[in-house]
Amino acid sequence: MSRILLFNKPFNVLSQFTDNEGRETLADYISQPGFYAAGRLDYDSEGLLILTDEGAVQNRLADPKFKLEKTYWVQVDGNITEDALARLRQGVTLKDGPTRPAKASRMTEPDIWPRNPPIRQRANQPTSWIELKISEGRNRQVRRMTAAVGFPTLRLVRAAIGQWTLDDLSPGESRIAEIHLPVRTAPSSQRRGRRQPPMKPRRQDR
């Protein structure tokens, strides 16, 4: 059994512990020694970030084989259409290739903290909220996906990573949780002392 730290990253905080430009970092909020981010969340995004003090846990959480689904609450510019949602569900083509199909649905505005500073909203222009679930981690992927279907992202909150959720964490707060990693057993032929041919290294998706 291993420990992880669930952190609600505020808006405009870096997902790292140091910065040469004087911006807020994890060091302004995390006091437990030895923890580091397992993954990242953009500077201008908010919500759940997982930290760990074990390299094996970090590797497991980042391993694309496990495809941990990430849930985002996204406020977009405009009243999103069913056609745009259908395109997100099918997968959209970005500059770095097509995305996997996403789970996308309209949602009511979530009961969460106000953003500071608030979003820049045009007068007489509606906004809407969607819940988007993806199992990829490309750079600024959610923002690029909503822009590709004609509805730019105004606010982005990550609500869950796999089984872990924000629950009642306020921005800047964290809590310890537990993670159970499956035990890897040797193949039966190895247990009987047979030599196995060397395995080719697997390409890591990014």
Backbone as CSV, one residue per row, in Angstrom:
resi,resn,N_x,N_y,N_z,CA_x,CA_y,CA_z,C_x,C_y,C_z
1,MET,0.846,-1.194,0.000,0.000,0.000,0.000,0.880,1.241,0.000
2,SER,0.571,2.190,-0.852,1.355,3.411,-0.963,0.459,4.620,-0.719
3,ARG,1.106,5.742,-0.411,0.374,6.976,-0.159,0.507,7.920,-1.337
4,ILE,-0.555,8.649,-1.594,-0.503,9.748,-2.542,-1.121,10.970,-1.883
5,LEU,-0.835,12.112,-2.454,-1.371,13.371,-1.951,-2.290,13.950,-3.011
6,LEU,-3.542,14.180,-2.664,-4.506,14.795,-3.568,-4.544,16.290,-3.271
7,PHE,-4.315,17.097,-4.294,-4.181,18.548,-4.117,-5.109,19.263,-5.086
8,ASN,-5.829,20.256,-4.580,-6.662,21.109,-5.433,-5.823,22.313,-5.845
9,LYS,-5.274,22.236,-7.061,-4.370,23.294,-7.529,-5.165,24.545,-7.894
10,PRO,-4.826,25.676,-7.310,-5.528,26.914,-7.673,-5.124,27.400,-9.062
11,PHE,-5.896,28.312,-9.577,-5.603,28.991,-10.848,-4.279,29.746,-10.723
12,ASN,-3.485,29.719,-11.798,-2.205,30.423,-11.864,-1.223,29.982,-10.782
13,VAL,-1.118,28.663,-10.618,-0.090,28.048,-9.778,0.604,26.985,-10.623
14,LEU,1.930,26.967,-10.597,2.684,25.996,-11.374,2.647,24.621,-10.721
15,SER,2.630,23.570,-11.541,2.634,22.188,-11.040,4.068,21.720,-10.788
16,GLN,4.848,22.547,-10.127,6.237,22.246,-9.780,6.587,23.048,-8.545
17,PHE,7.768,22.771,-7.976,8.115,23.367,-6.683,9.032,24.581,-6.784
18,THR,9.557,24.866,-7.963,10.440,26.018,-8.112,10.064,26.812,-9.357
19,ASP,10.430,28.103,-9.345,10.190,28.954,-10.506,11.135,30.141,-10.444
20,ASN,11.714,30.477,-11.570,12.653,31.595,-11.624,11.979,32.936,-11.868
21,GLU,10.648,32.926,-12.081,9.953,34.161,-12.413,9.076,34.672,-11.277
22,GLY,9.168,34.051,-10.122,8.425,34.536,-8.974,6.963,34.143,-8.930
23,ARG,6.546,33.202,-9.774,5.148,32.755,-9.755,4.911,31.767,-8.619
24,GLU,3.648,31.625,-8.226,3.317,30.664,-7.184,3.574,29.242,-7.684
25,THR,4.064,28.400,-6.787,4.354,27.007,-7.107,3.743,26.103,-6.036
26,LEU,3.945,24.811,-6.197,3.465,23.857,-5.199,4.103,24.102,-3.838
27,ALA,5.309,24.669,-3.826,5.990,24.930,-2.562,5.227,25.908,-1.683
28,ASP,4.355,26.725,-2.288,3.554,27.660,-1.506,2.387,26.974,-0.790
29,TYR,2.137,25.695,-1.113,0.967,25.012,-0.564,1.284,23.638,0.050
30,ILE,2.319,22.967,-0.429,2.624,21.608,0.016,3.797,21.645,0.979
31,SER,3.573,21.205,2.220,4.630,21.217,3.229,5.226,19.835,3.478
32,GLN,4.542,18.761,3.036,5.060,17.416,3.249,6.327,17.210,2.427
33,PRO,7.419,16.773,3.037,8.670,16.595,2.289,8.629,15.346,1.407
34,GLY,9.348,15.406,0.291,9.542,14.223,-0.542,8.479,13.968,-1.585
35,PHE,7.406,14.770,-1.636,6.356,14.562,-2.616,6.653,15.352,-3.893
36,TYR,6.262,14.805,-5.025,6.400,15.506,-6.295,5.220,15.120,-7.177
37,ALA,4.941,15.940,-8.176,3.738,15.757,-8.985,3.851,14.527,-9.880
38,ALA,2.801,13.719,-9.887,2.688,12.582,-10.803,1.795,13.036,-11.957
39,GLY,2.398,13.666,-12.955,1.619,14.306,-14.004,1.663,15.814,-13.816
40,ARG,0.851,16.495,-14.585,0.871,17.947,-14.501,-0.521,18.501,-14.772
41,LEU,-0.686,19.770,-14.431,-1.912,20.504,-14.716,-1.474,21.912,-15.086
42,ASP,-1.984,22.418,-16.203,-1.501,23.692,-16.731,-1.622,24.819,-15.704
43,TYR,-0.745,25.789,-15.841,-0.701,26.964,-14.969,-2.059,27.635,-14.861
44,ASP,-2.780,27.755,-15.991,-4.061,28.456,-15.997,-5.255,27.513,-15.851
45,SER,-5.019,26.280,-15.412,-6.098,25.339,-15.112,-6.159,25.107,-13.614
46,GLU,-7.287,24.587,-13.155,-7.515,24.379,-11.729,-7.879,22.925,-11.471
47,GLY,-7.809,22.547,-10.195,-8.372,21.259,-9.832,-7.358,20.217,-9.402
48,LEU,-7.744,18.951,-9.591,-7.048,17.836,-8.964,-5.673,17.581,-9.571
49,LEU,-4.685,17.522,-8.687,-3.328,17.135,-9.040,-2.895,16.088,-8.021
50,ILE,-2.296,14.996,-8.502,-1.826,13.936,-7.614,-0.320,14.067,-7.435
51,LEU,0.116,13.982,-6.180,1.535,13.966,-5.865,1.877,12.660,-5.164
52,THR,3.122,12.239,-5.288,3.550,10.985,-4.674,4.967,11.129,-4.152
53,ASP,5.334,10.267,-3.202,6.711,10.233,-2.713,7.406,8.938,-3.116
54,GLU,6.819,8.204,-4.088,7.404,6.954,-4.548,7.500,6.945,-6.069
55,GLY,8.682,6.614,-6.578,8.875,6.572,-8.014,8.015,5.533,-8.702
56,ALA,7.808,4.367,-8.059,6.995,3.319,-8.668,5.559,3.781,-8.862
57,VAL,5.052,4.553,-7.908,3.687,5.058,-8.012,3.602,6.078,-9.147
58,GLN,4.599,6.947,-9.239,4.603,7.943,-10.309,4.611,7.261,-11.670
59,ASN,5.445,6.234,-11.819,5.504,5.518,-13.092,4.182,4.837,-13.412
60,ARG,3.549,4.262,-12.407,2.287,3.569,-12.640,1.180,4.543,-13.028
61,LEU,1.117,5.695,-12.358,0.080,6.673,-12.677,0.285,7.280,-14.058
62,ALA,1.550,7.372,-14.488,1.839,7.970,-15.789,1.847,6.956,-16.924
63,ASP,1.804,5.662,-16.611,1.901,4.617,-17.626,0.653,4.640,-18.508
64,PRO,0.795,4.888,-19.824,-0.389,4.954,-20.689,-1.137,3.633,-20.771
65,LYS,-0.515,2.523,-20.377,-1.195,1.232,-20.389,-2.411,1.234,-19.476
66,PHE,-2.349,2.013,-18.401,-3.445,2.031,-17.442,-4.541,3.015,-17.831
67,LYS,-4.230,3.986,-18.683,-5.230,4.874,-19.270,-6.196,5.429,-18.217
68,LEU,-5.652,6.020,-17.184,-6.511,6.604,-16.161,-7.372,7.700,-16.780
69,GLU,-8.678,7.561,-16.628,-9.601,8.540,-17.184,-9.572,9.803,-16.340
70,LYS,-9.477,10.937,-17.007,-9.472,12.226,-16.318,-10.765,12.956,-16.657
71,THR,-11.418,13.471,-15.621,-12.689,14.174,-15.773,-12.480,15.674,-15.601
72,TYR,-12.953,16.428,-16.585,-12.817,17.882,-16.555,-14.192,18.545,-16.607
73,TRP,-14.330,19.624,-15.847,-15.486,20.502,-15.969,-15.004,21.736,-16.733
74,VAL,-15.643,22.002,-17.852,-15.131,23.008,-18.782,-16.204,24.048,-19.069
75,GLN,-15.881,25.298,-18.793,-16.762,26.404,-19.175,-16.286,26.920,-20.526
76,VAL,-17.194,26.928,-21.494,-16.815,27.317,-22.849,-17.552,28.595,-23.263
77,ASP,-16.989,29.249,-24.246,-17.560,30.483,-24.787,-18.662,30.123,-25.771
78,GLY,-19.902,30.480,-25.436,-21.034,30.164,-26.292,-21.893,29.041,-25.723
79,ASN,-23.037,28.855,-26.321,-23.980,27.811,-25.910,-23.685,26.561,-26.733
80,ILE,-22.971,25.630,-26.156,-22.450,24.504,-26.928,-23.591,23.687,-27.537
81,THR,-23.357,23.206,-28.742,-24.387,22.485,-29.490,-24.191,20.973,-29.368
82,GLU,-25.253,20.245,-29.675,-25.160,18.791,-29.668,-24.206,18.303,-30.750
83,ASP,-24.133,19.023,-31.855,-23.199,18.641,-32.909,-21.753,18.735,-32.420
84,ALA,-21.438,19.791,-31.681,-20.086,19.934,-31.148,-19.776,18.824,-30.146
85,LEU,-20.746,18.487,-29.309,-20.544,17.394,-28.354,-20.327,16.070,-29.079
86,ALA,-21.089,15.845,-30.145,-20.937,14.602,-30.910,-19.549,14.512,-31.520
87,ARG,-19.012,15.631,-31.981,-17.665,15.624,-32.556,-16.617,15.302,-31.503
88,LEU,-16.803,15.821,-30.291,-15.885,15.487,-29.207,-15.954,13.999,-28.882
89,ARG,-17.155,13.437,-28.916,-17.314,12.004,-28.619,-16.664,11.128,-29.679
90,GLN,-16.620,11.616,-30.902,-16.018,10.853,-31.989,-14.500,10.978,-32.008
91,GLY,-13.983,12.054,-31.406,-12.570,12.372,-31.512,-12.372,13.442,-32.561
92,VAL,-11.525,14.418,-32.271,-11.282,15.514,-33.198,-9.821,15.484,-33.637
93,THR,-9.552,16.043,-34.794,-8.194,16.072,-35.321,-7.507,17.361,-34.919
94,LEU,-6.379,17.227,-34.210,-5.575,18.372,-33.805,-4.290,18.390,-34.630
95,LYS,-3.455,19.376,-34.411,-2.221,19.473,-35.194,-1.312,18.274,-34.975
96,ASP,-1.397,17.657,-33.796,-0.570,16.490,-33.517,-1.330,15.185,-33.702
97,GLY,-2.418,15.228,-34.483,-3.139,14.009,-34.830,-4.501,13.916,-34.164
98,PRO,-5.269,12.894,-34.542,-6.610,12.735,-33.978,-6.573,12.313,-32.519
99,THR,-7.548,12.784,-31.764,-7.671,12.374,-30.369,-8.491,11.085,-30.284
100,ARG,-8.385,10.428,-29.153,-9.278,9.307,-28.891,-10.690,9.850,-28.655
101,PRO,-11.706,9.046,-28.883,-13.065,9.493,-28.546,-13.161,9.867,-27.073
102,ALA,-13.867,10.943,-26.797,-14.051,11.414,-25.427,-15.494,11.169,-24.986
103,LYS,-15.709,11.225,-23.693,-17.062,11.248,-23.151,-17.395,12.717,-22.902
104,ALA,-18.400,13.211,-23.579,-18.717,14.631,-23.500,-20.215,14.810,-23.284
105,SER,-20.572,15.648,-22.328,-21.990,15.922,-22.068,-22.138,17.317,-21.489
106,ARG,-23.284,17.915,-21.764,-23.594,19.214,-21.176,-23.883,19.028,-19.681
107,MET,-23.513,19.997,-18.880,-23.777,19.931,-17.446,-24.209,21.305,-16.947
108,THR,-24.895,21.320,-15.813,-25.208,22.592,-15.184,-23.939,23.150,-14.546
109,GLU,-23.928,24.439,-14.311,-22.750,25.057,-13.701,-22.458,24.405,-12.362
110,PRO,-21.248,23.887,-12.158,-20.952,23.193,-10.901,-20.899,24.160,-9.727
111,ASP,-21.217,23.639,-8.553,-21.206,24.438,-7.338,-19.782,24.426,-6.777
112,ILE,-18.930,25.268,-7.353,-17.530,25.313,-6.943,-17.140,26.747,-6.619
113,TRP,-15.918,26.894,-6.177,-15.366,28.174,-5.777,-15.324,29.160,-6.961
114,PRO,-15.447,30.451,-6.708,-15.272,31.433,-7.791,-13.798,31.523,-8.165
115,ARG,-13.549,31.736,-9.437,-12.158,31.868,-9.866,-11.654,33.279,-9.585
116,ASN,-10.402,33.366,-9.187,-9.791,34.667,-8.913,-8.480,34.773,-9.694
117,PRO,-8.447,35.664,-10.730,-9.508,36.573,-11.176,-10.575,35.832,-11.971
118,PRO,-11.755,36.434,-12.119,-12.826,35.779,-12.886,-12.485,35.727,-14.365
119,ILE,-13.230,34.892,-15.093,-13.005,34.759,-16.528,-13.355,36.069,-17.230
120,ARG,-12.766,36.265,-18.395,-13.125,37.402,-19.233,-14.308,36.991,-20.099
121,GLN,-15.437,37.584,-19.847,-16.672,37.219,-20.546,-17.187,38.407,-21.341
122,ARG,-17.510,38.140,-22.600,-18.025,39.206,-23.458,-19.473,39.537,-23.088
123,ALA,-19.805,40.801,-23.161,-21.170,41.228,-22.849,-22.151,40.583,-23.815
124,ASN,-23.276,40.117,-23.292,-24.362,39.511,-24.068,-23.946,38.225,-24.795
125,GLN,-22.805,37.629,-24.381,-22.380,36.361,-24.972,-22.542,35.261,-23.931
126,PRO,-23.410,34.262,-24.187,-23.616,33.207,-23.192,-22.397,32.302,-23.073
127,THR,-22.322,31.630,-21.958,-21.333,30.566,-21.775,-22.076,29.305,-21.366
128,SER,-21.407,28.175,-21.450,-22.014,26.906,-21.040,-20.944,26.006,-20.460
129,TRP,-21.398,24.978,-19.732,-20.486,24.041,-19.079,-20.652,22.653,-19.684
130,ILE,-19.531,21.960,-19.848,-19.570,20.558,-20.275,-18.688,19.734,-19.345
131,GLU,-19.021,18.458,-19.255,-18.144,17.495,-18.587,-17.446,16.690,-19.667
132,LEU,-16.125,16.679,-19.627,-15.335,16.005,-20.653,-14.419,14.995,-19.974
133,LYS,-14.475,13.747,-20.439,-13.634,12.687,-19.885,-12.732,12.150,-20.986
134,ILE,-11.418,12.188,-20.716,-10.440,11.714,-21.691,-9.434,10.814,-20.989
135,SER,-8.736,9.997,-21.776,-7.699,9.121,-21.221,-6.358,9.387,-21.881
136,GLU,-6.170,10.614,-22.349,-4.898,11.042,-22.923,-4.363,12.215,-22.115
137,GLY,-3.149,12.635,-22.434,-2.559,13.740,-21.696,-1.700,14.628,-22.561
138,ARG,-2.202,14.995,-23.727,-1.429,15.885,-24.594,-1.398,17.304,-24.025
139,ASN,-0.447,18.060,-24.508,-0.298,19.432,-24.044,-1.552,20.249,-24.366
140,ARG,-2.162,20.816,-23.334,-3.343,21.683,-23.445,-4.422,21.033,-24.307
141,GLN,-4.611,19.746,-24.126,-5.494,18.989,-25.012,-6.950,19.427,-24.931
142,VAL,-7.475,19.586,-23.719,-8.892,19.930,-23.586,-9.176,21.277,-24.247
143,ARG,-8.335,22.245,-24.017,-8.529,23.563,-24.624,-8.500,23.475,-26.151
144,ARG,-7.591,22.683,-26.668,-7.498,22.557,-28.124,-8.703,21.798,-28.692
145,MET,-9.222,20.845,-27.939,-10.375,20.092,-28.417,-11.625,20.963,-28.496
146,THR,-11.887,21.741,-27.448,-13.101,22.576,-27.487,-12.969,23.676,-28.540
147,ALA,-11.753,24.200,-28.725,-11.551,25.208,-29.774,-11.772,24.598,-31.148
148,ALA,-11.376,23.336,-31.328,-11.512,22.679,-32.624,-12.965,22.501,-33.035
149,VAL,-13.880,22.435,-32.048,-15.300,22.296,-32.381,-16.031,23.629,-32.270
150,GLY,-15.273,24.726,-32.144,-15.870,26.055,-32.215,-16.275,26.680,-30.906
151,PHE,-15.835,26.118,-29.745,-16.239,26.648,-28.447,-15.006,26.754,-27.541
152,PRO,-14.299,27.878,-27.608,-13.075,28.028,-26.821,-13.318,27.887,-25.317
153,THR,-12.349,27.319,-24.639,-12.425,27.141,-23.191,-12.168,28.458,-22.472
154,LEU,-13.027,28.760,-21.518,-12.865,29.935,-20.668,-12.338,29.566,-19.283
155,ARG,-12.773,28.420,-18.789,-12.336,27.956,-17.464,-12.235,26.435,-17.508
156,LEU,-11.192,25.900,-16.885,-10.945,24.466,-16.938,-10.621,23.957,-15.538
157,VAL,-11.447,23.014,-15.058,-11.280,22.447,-13.722,-11.199,20.922,-13.860
158,ARG,-10.121,20.334,-13.359,-10.046,18.871,-13.363,-10.688,18.355,-12.079
159,ALA,-11.748,17.576,-12.247,-12.538,17.125,-11.111,-12.133,15.746,-10.617
160,ALA,-11.540,14.916,-11.479,-11.209,13.550,-11.070,-10.093,12.999,-11.942
161,ILE,-9.311,12.098,-11.343,-8.316,11.300,-12.055,-8.562,9.859,-11.629
162,GLY,-9.061,9.041,-12.557,-9.401,7.678,-12.188,-10.415,7.664,-11.062
163,GLN,-10.095,6.973,-9.986,-11.017,6.831,-8.854,-10.952,7.998,-7.881
164,TRP,-9.984,8.887,-8.043,-9.770,9.966,-7.080,-10.461,11.243,-7.544
165,THR,-11.129,11.904,-6.614,-11.912,13.093,-6.944,-11.553,14.240,-5.996
166,LEU,-11.977,15.437,-6.386,-11.740,16.607,-5.541,-12.514,16.531,-4.230
167,ASP,-13.704,15.960,-4.274,-14.596,15.933,-3.113,-14.743,17.353,-2.554
168,ASP,-14.410,17.530,-1.277,-14.639,18.844,-0.658,-13.356,19.654,-0.504
169,LEU,-12.313,19.325,-1.265,-11.081,20.092,-1.175,-11.280,21.495,-1.751
170,SER,-10.913,22.499,-0.990,-10.924,23.875,-1.491,-9.597,24.148,-2.197
171,PRO,-9.534,25.186,-3.034,-8.271,25.509,-3.697,-7.139,25.686,-2.692
172,GLY,-6.023,25.032,-2.963,-4.863,25.109,-2.074,-4.838,24.050,-0.991
173,GLU,-5.917,23.288,-0.834,-5.958,22.247,0.188,-5.532,20.900,-0.390
174,SER,-5.075,20.017,0.491,-4.649,18.686,0.078,-5.022,17.668,1.150
175,ARG,-5.012,16.402,0.758,-5.239,15.318,1.722,-4.497,14.079,1.246
176,ILE,-4.164,13.218,2.207,-3.487,11.966,1.917,-4.522,10.897,1.539
177,ALA,-4.219,10.123,0.514,-5.046,8.983,0.126,-4.133,7.777,-0.057
178,GLU,-4.734,6.618,-0.272,-3.971,5.389,-0.439,-4.157,4.850,-1.840
179,ILE,-3.138,4.182,-2.332,-3.211,3.546,-3.643,-2.667,2.135,-3.503
180,HIS,-3.364,1.171,-4.098,-2.949,-0.226,-4.067,-2.424,-0.586,-5.455
181,LEU,-1.142,-0.858,-5.554,-0.555,-1.236,-6.822,-0.598,-2.752,-6.978
182,PRO,-1.024,-3.261,-8.156,-1.031,-4.703,-8.364,0.381,-5.266,-8.321
183,VAL,0.515,-6.451,-7.753,1.817,-7.106,-7.667,2.121,-7.781,-8.987
184,ARG,3.314,-7.528,-9.519,3.721,-8.159,-10.761,4.441,-9.467,-10.455
185,THR,3.909,-10.560,-10.933,4.527,-11.862,-10.703,5.277,-12.300,-11.936
186,ALA,6.329,-13.092,-11.738,7.113,-13.570,-12.866,6.330,-14.606,-13.641
187,PRO,6.522,-14.717,-14.966,5.867,-15.754,-15.753,6.222,-17.132,-15.216
188,SER,5.307,-18.096,-15.405,5.506,-19.435,-14.864,6.791,-20.072,-15.362
189,SER,7.166,-19.809,-16.637,8.383,-20.395,-17.180,9.615,-19.859,-16.471
190,GLN,9.557,-18.581,-16.058,10.672,-18.014,-15.316,10.748,-18.613,-13.925
191,ARG,9.562,-18.850,-13.319,9.567,-19.440,-11.998,10.133,-20.835,-12.027
192,ARG,10.070,-21.525,-13.195,10.656,-22.864,-13.303,12.109,-22.810,-13.746
193,GLY,12.655,-21.568,-13.872,14.061,-21.441,-14.158,14.410,-21.335,-15.626
194,ARG,13.429,-21.249,-16.519,13.724,-21.105,-17.925,14.169,-19.701,-18.253
195,ARG,15.066,-19.608,-19.211,15.460,-18.287,-19.692,14.442,-17.785,-20.692
196,GLN,14.142,-16.511,-20.592,13.197,-15.883,-21.511,13.967,-15.000,-22.482
197,PRO,13.544,-14.916,-23.743,14.203,-13.996,-24.672,14.018,-12.567,-24.196
198,PRO,15.016,-11.710,-24.433,14.886,-10.304,-23.986,13.696,-9.637,-24.644
199,MET,12.996,-8.837,-23.857,11.821,-8.133,-24.357,12.255,-6.846,-25.023
200,LYS,11.599,-6.517,-26.125,11.858,-5.249,-26.788,11.233,-4.123,-25.975
201,PRO,11.927,-3.005,-25.858,11.345,-1.890,-25.102,10.085,-1.392,-25.762
202,ARG,9.076,-1.066,-24.945,7.818,-0.565,-25.467,7.885,0.935,-25.660
203,ARG,7.288,1.411,-26.732,7.224,2.848,-26.950,6.234,3.459,-25.999
204,GLN,6.621,4.511,-25.352,5.761,5.206,-24.406,4.965,6.279,-25.134
205,ASP,3.647,6.225,-25.041,2.817,7.300,-25.588,3.034,8.550,-24.755
206,ARG,2.877,9.660,-25.407,3.021,10.928,-24.688,1.689,11.654,-24.688
